[in-house]
Amino acid sequence: MNYFSTRSGAPAVSSAQAIVAGLAPDGGLYLPERFPQVSLQQLQALVEMDYEGRAVEILSLFLTDFSRQELADAVAAAYSREKFAPPQVAPVVSLDDRTHVLELFHGPTCAFKDFALQLLPHLLTASLRKTGCDKTAVILVATSGDTGKAALEGFADVAGTKICVFYPDGGTSNMQRLQMTTQKGDNVDVLSVAGNFDNAQTGVKRIFTDRPLEEELAGKGFLLSSANSINWGRLAPQIVYYFSAYCELVKAGKISLGQRINICVPTGNFGNILAAYYAKHCGLPVGRLICASNQNNVLTDFLTTGVYDRNRAFYLTTSPSMDILISSNLERLLYLLCGRDWAKLKGYMDQLSSQGRYQVDAAILEQLQAEFAAGYADDTTTAQTIHQVWERNGYLCDTHTAVAMHVLEEYVKKTGDNTPALVSSTASPFKFADAVLPAAFGAQAKGDDFDRLAQLAEASGLAAPQELMGLKSLPERFTQVVPPDGMKQAVRAWLLENQ
Ligand SMILES: *Cc1c(COP(=O)(O)O)cnc(C)c1O
């Protein structure tokens, strides 16, 4: 399977090359040349397998330059019972005959990015070997919270890698900060930047484009790399869980093999829902893909009107991981809908960067609307939904999942489409206890973060995840604060002075 960039007809690369590069040299995103097909018979075989087995099968369709053994090793390291407690890894919980929740939050950071970031380090180190690179991959991440921790957990103590995460001083929640500063691992570093998230991100970008530094580090055996969400090595692992969820539904007798399901996804950067689109086009029986947004509803408008317009107010919501106005993975979908006409796609992307806006033509809008539905929920509706789902179904969902629950309900009301639906649940309710407590129980959050976890556990009768509760007793390992213009020096010192 070859990979092409969305922005030029540049020669194809292998999956290992695409994973090492992340972004294509022309600024585009890599995409496999076609959709590999999974027949119903193959799907039946997947039903009999465990998550790890399903992952190897699906990944081998896309990562054809990896041996099955390499994939099996990577998958075993990523999805062990130590990292994901449930035997199904991504369990499916049925709320009623029609509504099923895919729980993607049983990993080390209690949110769905673990699925990609637990596997990526192993795919990356294997890819480096395949491309003949013997350097240590140094991952630099600027984070406003969740991605940094998920990347730290994924890369910690993975041989052949080091990871350094920068977060804005005072710009994360206290719990997010603690998750990072208590991180274990001999190959990790966590630095607080005296500035905001943009300062941290700009600083990282500057390090990535510093040629003299790149050469100096290369001379010492280091290669800078990113764990960015546009890396194909982050998207591929997400396709797996949609296949797995379908298999779980068949296995539980909730659907019959070949029966179609709809999938509703709380969406920010468009990675998770794009993985569902890929699963569908590889042969998974899927009807509608329902794109759920919070008040930053740029995607709802786009899928309704064909106009993508980021020139609008930006809201900080109770579902912060979806507070995004530029959904970078949408580029991959548009490229496909342009019939892989990269020049046409590039026209839209150029308009997006110069005017913050583009309008797709009628043919593309028609294709979009044939497969996608869209809707959004503001914070008030999200809170009401958390309450309703708790009262009605005895199920506690986080704010992101609640956005999807609401949008699915509205979709069913509007269309009468009673196809069984899978809701992608992207975070544990405990991760957003401050918003979930008042919404579900009318209780005001009290005390420190750990008191709130205990409060939510008490009110719901659920156990607070050990991944969060356990932070209380861990020592903080990282306390250094650097100025934005001191980030490069800090990376140099960390890599070169402790050798
Ligand atoms: C990242 C994230 C999302 C958005 O997923 P995308 O792939 O960016 O669309 C939704 N919910 C949670 C909890 C997340 O962390």
The ligand as a MOL file (V3000), in Angstrom:
LIG
                    3D

  0  0  0     0  0            999 V3000
M  V30 BEGIN CTAB
M  V30 COUNTS 15 15 0 0 0
M  V30 BEGIN ATOM
M  V30 1 C -9.3600 14.9460 21.0070 0
M  V30 2 C -10.7150 14.7140 21.6060 0
M  V30 3 C -11.9060 14.8300 20.8420 0
M  V30 4 C -11.8910 15.2480 19.3910 0
M  V30 5 O -11.4100 14.2230 18.5560 0
M  V30 6 P -10.8990 14.5730 17.0760 0
M  V30 7 O -10.2790 13.3290 16.5840 0
M  V30 8 O -9.9230 15.7030 17.2290 0
M  V30 9 O -12.1080 14.9750 16.3060 0
M  V30 10 C -13.1180 14.5510 21.4550 0
M  V30 11 N -13.1770 14.2230 22.7660 0
M  V30 12 C -12.0670 14.1120 23.5320 0
M  V30 13 C -12.2210 13.7700 24.9760 0
M  V30 14 C -10.7980 14.3450 22.9800 0
M  V30 15 O -9.7140 14.2450 23.7550 0
M  V30 END ATOM
M  V30 BEGIN BOND
M  V30 1 1 1 2
M  V30 2 1 2 3
M  V30 3 2 2 14
M  V30 4 1 3 4
M  V30 5 2 3 10
M  V30 6 1 4 5
M  V30 7 1 5 6
M  V30 8 2 6 7
M  V30 9 1 6 8
M  V30 10 1 6 9
M  V30 11 1 10 11
M  V30 12 2 11 12
M  V30 13 1 12 13
M  V30 14 1 12 14
M  V30 15 1 14 15
M  V30 END BOND
M  V30 END CTAB
M  END
